[in-house]
């Protein structure tokens, strides 16, 4: 966090330093995001384990809700990671760009 703050928010950082740090900054952000997703999934698993220990049925509505929410969070996280890691398309498929080059 400190290196990202000093590199990208601090006005004295050079553009070459920012360019060199950008891939590391993106990778570190993806790692932190995946760790947050894993923590959320473990929280869902813990909640479901506590509910089942208290006598909740395996296919009850609460169990299905927790499983469905965990699946949605997992799919959302996978799509976000895929979107961030996908190569950027700079030109339109017909050969023109939405940003005018001068």
Phi, psi and omega in degrees: 000318182293318180293322176294320178297313182291327183281315189257338181259328181291127186288347183273356182286139182283154178297329179291323176294318178297318178297322180288327183274343186301313179298323179291323179295317179294314180297318179295322177295320178295319179297316179296320179296316179294322177295323176294321176297318179296321177295321178295317179296321176294325176295318176297318179296318179296316179299316180294322178296317178295321179294319179289328177292334180274004176104012179287138179290156183295326182244032179283169182294325178293318179295319179293324178295316179296317179295319179295317179295319178296321179293319178296317178297319179296314179293319177300315179298320179295318180292324178294315179296318178297320180294319182290324184272352179290145178293142181284138176262117184267339182237154178288156183293342178268000173106359178243157184250151178285340177260126183284127178266133180246000000 
